[in-house]
């Protein structure tokens, strides 16, 4: 196990690239990501708040945890399969800024989950600048991280938490 001080020091460097609102508490970025990862084991029950929307395909809920620097976090259920996900978006003004956030979040994931496999998706799906799936060795918990450039006026980095099988579907 890596000493907490080493992890925190590494996170402070990586998280400094996250939006300004997170700079005062860089270690909180890692803590929030860890809370989402840990909540995957119980379908995000501990993070799920009040229902906010049901569009017929997905049911959305408030999240009790927000990743510092994110513009929005939520829990949602895909009605067809019952799969649950946690998600957070980070707004970016440019593709370069989004790539910087993506790289910082990738480093944080690697630091807090050093045993996880990180699989870049190459080529990334249409409308995504870059994408990866991170998954635990048991293939039960995962993160889909990507830069969405499908709308140049709404560039964002998205972290989606769920089972690797569900994230790939």
MIDOSE-1310 file (N, C-alpha, C; in nm, 2 decimals, decimal comma, always signed):
residues 169
xxxx	+0,08/-0,12/+0,00/+0,00/+0,00/+0,00/+0,09/+0,12/+0,00; +0,05/+0,22/-0,08/+0,12/+0,35/-0,09/+0,09/+0,44/+0,03; +0,19/+0,50/+0,10/+0,16/+0,59/+0,21/+0,07/+0,70/+0,17; -0,02/+0,74/+0,26/-0,11/+0,85/+0,23/-0,04/+0,98/+0,19
xxxx	+0,07/+1,01/+0,26/+0,14/+1,13/+0,23/+0,19/+1,14/+0,09; +0,24/+1,02/+0,04/+0,29/+1,02/-0,10/+0,17/+1,04/-0,20; +0,06/+0,98/-0,17/-0,06/+0,99/-0,26/-0,10/+1,14/-0,25; -0,11/+1,20/-0,14/-0,16/+1,34/-0,13/-0,07/+1,43/-0,20
xxxx	+0,06/+1,41/-0,19/+0,16/+1,50/-0,25/+0,14/+1,49/-0,41; +0,13/+1,37/-0,46/+0,11/+1,35/-0,60/-0,02/+1,41/-0,65; -0,12/+1,40/-0,56/-0,25/+1,45/-0,60/-0,25/+1,60/-0,60; -0,17/+1,67/-0,52/-0,17/+1,81/-0,52/-0,11/+1,86/-0,65
xxxx	-0,01/+1,79/-0,70/+0,05/+1,83/-0,83/-0,05/+1,81/-0,94; -0,11/+1,69/-0,95/-0,20/+1,66/-1,06/-0,33/+1,74/-1,05; -0,38/+1,76/-0,93/-0,51/+1,83/-0,92/-0,49/+1,98/-0,94; -0,37/+2,03/-0,94/-0,36/+2,18/-0,97/-0,41/+2,21/-1,11
xxxx	-0,42/+2,12/-1,20/-0,47/+2,14/-1,33/-0,63/+2,15/-1,34; -0,69/+2,10/-1,23/-0,84/+2,10/-1,23/-0,88/+2,25/-1,21; -1,01/+2,28/-1,25/-1,06/+2,41/-1,25/-1,03/+2,48/-1,11; -1,03/+2,62/-1,12/-0,98/+2,70/-1,01/-1,06/+2,67/-0,88
xxxx	-1,19/+2,63/-0,88/-1,26/+2,61/-0,76/-1,21/+2,50/-0,68; -1,13/+2,41/-0,74/-1,08/+2,29/-0,67/-0,94/+2,32/-0,61; -0,87/+2,42/-0,66/-0,73/+2,44/-0,62/-0,71/+2,46/-0,47; -0,81/+2,51/-0,40/-0,80/+2,53/-0,25/-0,80/+2,39/-0,18
xxxx	-0,85/+2,29/-0,25/-0,86/+2,16/-0,18/-0,84/+2,05/-0,28; -0,72/+2,04/-0,33/-0,68/+1,94/-0,44/-0,71/+1,80/-0,39; -0,67/+1,77/-0,26/-0,69/+1,63/-0,21/-0,83/+1,59/-0,21; -0,92/+1,69/-0,20/-1,07/+1,66/-0,20/-1,11/+1,60/-0,33
xxxx	-1,04/+1,64/-0,44/-1,08/+1,58/-0,57/-1,06/+1,43/-0,57; -0,95/+1,38/-0,51/-0,92/+1,24/-0,50/-1,02/+1,17/-0,40; -1,05/+1,24/-0,30/-1,15/+1,19/-0,20/-1,29/+1,17/-0,26; -1,33/+1,27/-0,34/-1,46/+1,26/-0,41/-1,46/+1,15/-0,51
xxxx	-1,36/+1,14/-0,59/-1,35/+1,03/-0,68/-1,36/+0,89/-0,61; -1,28/+0,88/-0,50/-1,28/+0,76/-0,42/-1,42/+0,73/-0,37; -1,50/+0,83/-0,33/-1,63/+0,81/-0,28/-1,72/+0,75/-0,39; -1,71/+0,80/-0,51/-1,79/+0,75/-0,62/-1,75/+0,61/-0,65
xxxx	-1,62/+0,58/-0,66/-1,57/+0,44/-0,68/-1,62/+0,35/-0,58; -1,61/+0,38/-0,45/-1,66/+0,30/-0,34/-1,81/+0,28/-0,35; -1,88/+0,38/-0,39/-2,03/+0,37/-0,39/-2,08/+0,28/-0,51; -1,99/+0,24/-0,60/-2,03/+0,15/-0,71/-2,07/+0,02/-0,65
xxxx	-2,01/-0,02/-0,54/-2,04/-0,16/-0,49/-2,18/-0,17/-0,43; -2,25/-0,06/-0,41/-2,39/-0,07/-0,36/-2,48/+0,02/-0,45; -2,45/+0,02/-0,58/-2,54/+0,09/-0,68/-2,56/+0,24/-0,64; -2,46/+0,30/-0,58/-2,46/+0,44/-0,54/-2,56/+0,48/-0,44
xxxx	-2,62/+0,39/-0,37/-2,72/+0,41/-0,27/-2,68/+0,52/-0,17; -2,56/+0,53/-0,13/-2,52/+0,63/-0,03/-2,50/+0,77/-0,09; -2,49/+0,78/-0,22/-2,47/+0,91/-0,29/-2,60/+0,96/-0,35; -2,70/+0,87/-0,37/-2,82/+0,91/-0,44/-2,91/+0,99/-0,36
xxxx	-2,94/+1,11/-0,42/-3,04/+1,20/-0,35/-3,17/+1,20/-0,42; -3,24/+1,31/-0,42/-3,37/+1,33/-0,47/-3,38/+1,31/-0,62; -3,48/+1,25/-0,67/-3,50/+1,23/-0,81/-3,52/+1,37/-0,88; -3,45/+1,39/-0,99/-3,46/+1,52/-1,05/-3,53/+1,52/-1,19
xxxx	-3,52/+1,40/-1,26/-3,58/+1,39/-1,39/-3,60/+1,25/-1,43; -3,69/+1,22/-1,52/-3,72/+1,09/-1,58/-3,75/+1,12/-1,72; -3,66/+1,09/-1,81/-3,68/+1,12/-1,95/-3,73/+1,00/-2,03; -3,77/+0,90/-1,96/-3,82/+0,78/-2,03/-3,72/+0,67/-2,05
xxxx	-3,59/+0,71/-2,07/-3,48/+0,62/-2,08/-3,40/+0,62/-1,96; -3,37/+0,73/-1,90/-3,29/+0,74/-1,78/-3,37/+0,81/-1,66; -3,34/+0,77/-1,54/-3,40/+0,84/-1,42/-3,28/+0,90/-1,35; -3,28/+1,03/-1,33/-3,17/+1,11/-1,28/-3,20/+1,15/-1,13
xxxx	-3,09/+1,15/-1,05/-3,10/+1,19/-0,91/-2,99/+1,29/-0,88; -3,01/+1,37/-0,78/-2,90/+1,45/-0,72/-2,79/+1,36/-0,67; -2,67/+1,41/-0,67/-2,56/+1,33/-0,60/-2,52/+1,41/-0,47; -2,50/+1,34/-0,37/-2,46/+1,40/-0,24/-2,32/+1,43/-0,24
xxxx	-2,24/+1,39/-0,34/-2,10/+1,42/-0,35/-2,08/+1,49/-0,48; -2,00/+1,59/-0,48/-1,96/+1,67/-0,60/-1,80/+1,66/-0,60; -1,75/+1,64/-0,72/-1,60/+1,64/-0,74/-1,57/+1,79/-0,75; -1,48/+1,84/-0,66/-1,44/+1,98/-0,67/-1,40/+2,02/-0,81
xxxx	-1,45/+2,13/-0,85/-1,41/+2,18/-0,99/-1,51/+2,14/-1,09; -1,60/+2,04/-1,06/-1,70/+1,99/-1,16/-1,81/+2,09/-1,17; -1,88/+2,09/-1,28/-1,99/+2,18/-1,30/-2,12/+2,11/-1,26; -2,12/+1,98/-1,26/-2,24/+1,91/-1,22/-2,20/+1,76/-1,19
xxxx	-2,27/+1,70/-1,09/-2,26/+1,56/-1,07/-2,40/+1,50/-1,04; -2,42/+1,38/-1,08/-2,55/+1,32/-1,07/-2,54/+1,16/-1,06; -2,64/+1,10/-1,02/-2,66/+0,96/-1,02/-2,77/+0,93/-1,12; -2,76/+0,83/-1,20/-2,87/+0,80/-1,29/-2,88/+0,65/-1,32
xxxx	-3,00/+0,61/-1,35/-3,03/+0,47/-1,38/-3,08/+0,45/-1,53; -3,02/+0,36/-1,60/-3,07/+0,33/-1,73/-3,19/+0,23/-1,71; -3,30/+0,28/-1,75/-3,43/+0,20/-1,72/-3,43/+0,06/-1,79; -3,38/+0,05/-1,91/-3,39/-0,07/-1,98/-3,31/-0,19/-1,91
xxxx	-3,20/-0,16/-1,85/-3,12/-0,26/-1,79/-3,11/-0,25/-1,63; -3,15/-0,14/-1,58/-3,14/-0,11/-1,44/-3,00/-0,08/-1,39; -2,90/-0,06/-1,49/-2,77/-0,02/-1,45/-2,77/+0,12/-1,39; -2,69/+0,13/-1,29/-2,67/+0,27/-1,22/-2,54/+0,32/-1,25
xxxx	-2,53/+0,45/-1,26/-2,40/+0,52/-1,28/-2,40/+0,65/-1,20; -2,27/+0,69/-1,17/-2,25/+0,82/-1,11/-2,17/+0,90/-1,22; -2,19/+1,03/-1,23/-2,13/+1,10/-1,33/-2,10/+1,25/-1,28; -1,99/+1,30/-1,33/-1,95/+1,44/-1,31/-1,90/+1,50/-1,43
xxxx	-1,94/+1,63/-1,46/-1,89/+1,70/-1,58/-1,80/+1,81/-1,53; -1,70/+1,84/-1,61/-1,61/+1,96/-1,59/-1,62/+2,04/-1,72; -1,67/+2,16/-1,71/-1,68/+2,25/-1,83/-1,54/+2,30/-1,86; -1,51/+2,32/-1,99/-1,39/+2,37/-2,04/-1,41/+2,47/-2,15
xxxx	-1,33/+2,57/-2,16/-1,34/+2,67/-2,27/-1,28/+2,63/-2,40; -1,18/+2,55/-2,39/-1,11/+2,50/-2,51/-1,08/+2,35/-2,50; -1,04/+2,30/-2,62/-1,00/+2,16/-2,62/-0,88/+2,14/-2,54; -0,78/+2,23/-2,54/-0,66/+2,22/-2,47/-0,69/+2,22/-2,32
xxxx	-0,78/+2,31/-2,27/-0,81/+2,31/-2,13/-0,88/+2,18/-2,09; -0,96/+2,13/-2,17/-1,03/+2,00/-2,14/-0,93/+1,89/-2,14; -0,83/+1,89/-2,23/-0,73/+1,79/-2,23/-0,64/+1,79/-2,10; -0,62/+1,92/-2,05/-0,55/+1,93/-1,93/-0,62/+1,87/-1,81
xxxx	-0,75/+1,90/-1,80/-0,84/+1,84/-1,70/-0,83/+1,69/-1,71; -0,85/+1,64/-1,83/-0,85/+1,49/-1,85/-0,72/+1,43/-1,81; -0,61/+1,49/-1,84/-0,48/+1,43/-1,80/-0,47/+1,44/-1,65; -0,51/+1,55/-1,58/-0,50/+1,56/-1,44/-0,59/+1,45/-1,37
xxxx	-0,71/+1,43/-1,42/-0,80/+1,33/-1,37/-0,75/+1,19/-1,39; -0,69/+1,17/-1,50/-0,63/+1,03/-1,53/-0,52/+1,01/-1,42; -0,43/+1,10/-1,40/-0,32/+1,09/-1,30/-0,38/+1,06/-1,16; -0,49/+1,13/-1,12/-0,55/+1,11/-0,99/-0,60/+0,97/-0,98
xxxx	-0,67/+0,92/-1,09/-0,73/+0,79/-1,09/-0,61/+0,69/-1,07; -0,51/+0,71/-1,14/-0,39/+0,61/-1,13/-0,33/+0,61/-0,99; -0,33/+0,73/-0,93/-0,27/+0,74/-0,79/-0,36/+0,67/-0,69; -0,49/+0,70/-0,70/-0,58/+0,64/-0,59/-0,62/+0,50/-0,62
xxxx	-0,60/+0,45/-0,74/-0,63/+0,31/-0,77/-0,52/+0,25/-0,85; -0,40/+0,24/-0,79/-0,28/+0,20/-0,86/-0,29/+0,06/-0,92; -0,38/-0,03/-0,88/-0,39/-0,16/-0,93/-0,49/-0,17/-1,05; -0,55/-0,06/-1,08/-0,65/-0,07/-1,19/-0,58/-0,06/-1,32
xxxx	-0,65/-0,13/-1,42/-0,61/-0,12/-1,56/-0,67/+0,00/-1,63; -0,58/+0,07/-1,70/-0,63/+0,19/-1,77/-0,62/+0,16/-1,92; -0,74/+0,16/-1,98/-0,74/+0,12/-2,13/-0,79/+0,24/-2,21; -0,69/+0,31/-2,28/-0,73/+0,42/-2,37/-0,82/+0,36/-2,48
xxxx	-0,91/+0,43/-2,52/-1,00/+0,39/-2,63/-0,95/+0,46/-2,76; -0,90/+0,38/-2,85/-0,84/+0,43/-2,97/-0,89/+0,36/-3,09; -0,96/+0,42/-3,18/-0,99/+0,56/-3,17/-1,11/+0,59/-3,08; -1,11/+0,71/-3,02/-1,23/+0,74/-2,93/-1,36/+0,75/-3,01
xxxx	-1,47/+0,73/-2,94/-1,60/+0,74/-3,01/-1,62/+0,88/-3,07; -1,70/+0,88/-3,18/-1,73/+1,01/-3,25/-1,77/+1,12/-3,15; -1,71/+1,24/-3,16/-1,74/+1,35/-3,08/-1,65/+1,35/-2,95; -1,57/+1,26/-2,93/-1,48/+1,25/-2,82/-1,34/+1,27/-2,86
xxxx	-1,27/+1,37/-2,80/-1,13/+1,40/-2,83/-1,04/+1,28/-2,79; -1,06/+1,24/-2,66/-0,99/+1,13/-2,60/-1,08/+1,06/-2,51; -1,06/+0,93/-2,48/-1,14/+0,85/-2,39/-1,06/+0,74/-2,33; -1,10/+0,69/-2,21/-1,04/+0,57/-2,15/-1,14/+0,51/-2,06
xxxx	-1,12/+0,38/-2,03/-1,19/+0,31/-1,93/-1,09/+0,26/-1,83; -1,11/+0,29/-1,70/-1,03/+0,24/-1,60/-1,11/+0,13/-1,52; -1,05/+0,02/-1,49/-1,13/-0,08/-1,42/-1,04/-0,16/-1,32; -1,11/-0,21/-1,21/-1,04/-0,28/-1,11/-1,01/-0,42/-1,16
xxxx	-0,92/-0,49/-1,09/-0,88/-0,62/-1,14/-0,99/-0,73/-1,14; -1,09/-0,71/-1,05/-1,21/-0,80/-1,05/-1,31/-0,77/-1,16; -1,29/-0,65/-1,23/-1,38/-0,61/-1,34/-1,52/-0,58/-1,28; -1,53/-0,53/-1,16/-1,65/-0,50/-1,10/-1,68/-0,35/-1,08
xxxx	-1,57/-0,27/-1,08/-1,59/-0,12/-1,07/-1,51/-0,06/-1,18; -1,56/+0,05/-1,23/-1,49/+0,12/-1,34/-1,52/+0,27/-1,35; -1,44/+0,33/-1,44/-1,46/+0,48/-1,47/-1,44/+0,49/-1,62; -1,54/+0,56/-1,68/-1,52/+0,60/-1,82/-1,49/+0,75/-1,82
xxxx	-1,38/+0,79/-1,87/-1,33/+0,93/-1,86/-1,31/+0,97/-2,01; -1,37/+1,09/-2,05/-1,36/+1,13/-2,18/-1,38/+1,28/-2,20; -1,32/+1,33/-2,31/-1,34/+1,47/-2,34/-1,44/+1,48/-2,46; -1,56/+1,54/-2,43/-1,66/+1,56/-2,53/-1,65/+1,69/-2,60
xxxx	-1,62/+1,68/-2,73/-1,61/+1,80/-2,82/-1,72/+1,80/-2,92; -1,83/+1,72/-2,90/-1,93/+1,72/-3,01/-2,00/+1,85/-3,03; -2,00/+1,94/-2,92/-2,05/+2,07/-2,93/-1,94/+2,17/-2,90; -1,88/+2,24/-2,99/-1,77/+2,33/-2,96/-1,80/+2,44/-2,86
xxxx	-1,93/+2,47/-2,84/-1,97/+2,57/-2,75/-1,99/+2,51/-2,61; -1,98/+2,38/-2,60/-2,00/+2,31/-2,47/-1,90/+2,20/-2,45; -1,77/+2,23/-2,46/-1,67/+2,13/-2,44/-1,66/+2,09/-2,29; -1,65/+1,96/-2,27/-1,65/+1,91/-2,13/-1,58/+1,78/-2,11
xxxx	-1,53/+1,76/-1,99/-1,47/+1,64/-1,95/-1,57/+1,57/-1,86; -1,60/+1,44/-1,89/-1,70/+1,37/-1,81/-1,63/+1,25/-1,75; -1,66/+1,23/-1,62/-1,63/+1,10/-1,55/-1,76/+1,03/-1,53; -1,76/+0,90/-1,57/-1,88/+0,82/-1,55/-1,83/+0,70/-1,47
xxxx	-1,90/+0,67/-1,36/-1,86/+0,56/-1,27/-1,97/+0,45/-1,28; -1,92/+0,32/-1,30/-2,01/+0,21/-1,30/-1,94/+0,08/-1,33; -2,01/-0,03/-1,35/-1,94/-0,15/-1,38/-1,88/-0,14/-1,52; -1,76/-0,20/-1,54/-1,70/-0,19/-1,67/-1,79/-0,24/-1,79
xxxx	-1,86/-0,35/-1,76/-1,95/-0,40/-1,86/-2,06/-0,30/-1,90; -2,11/-0,23/-1,80/-2,22/-0,13/-1,83/-2,16/-0,01/-1,90; -2,03/+0,03/-1,86/-1,97/+0,14/-1,92/-1,94/+0,12/-2,07; -1,91/+0,00/-2,11/-1,88/-0,03/-2,25/-2,00/-0,05/-2,33
x	-2,12/-0,06/-2,27/-2,24/-0,08/-2,36/-2,29/+0,06/-2,41
